[in-house]
Amino acid sequence: MNSHLCLSYDGRDTLGALIGMVRSEIVRAIEADLAALGADLKFTQFHVLKRLATHGPMTATELARAVDLDGGAMTRQLDQLESKGYLRRKQHEQDRRALRIELTEAGEALWKHLYESNIATLDRAQKDLSHTEREQLHDYLERVLNALRDKD
């Protein structure tokens, strides 16, 4: 692959290339931390657990959208996490046709075990940024994401 295709007109990495590299390094760091903590999880499974822990039960469709997986990939992740005892599929209270995905006690305990490590990893990634710069970075990335999701 020609590396110059990932450079902008000023010779710096393009926004997409830079965001991709940052994501890859975050995934690598989190997976290393998971292994060090003895958690038999890949990043995607961790991301599913984190989303459920921080946002509560949701449908498989909502969860797939939240972690950016297609339906088939989501089903595979849910099957694996359910077989490990970390989540369960439960009948939706308002819609009998739908299922809600929720953490089990084991899933909640695992999240509590992993939480501090996750915070430390994300802090390490931003160690050279001031508090104001961290807030600005978050704001900038949210605005870029919203612009890309805006269909109008």
Helices and strands as residue ranges (DSSP letters): G 3-6, H 15-36, H 43-55, E 58-59, H 60-67, H 71-83, E 87-91, E 99-103, H 105-125, H 131-149
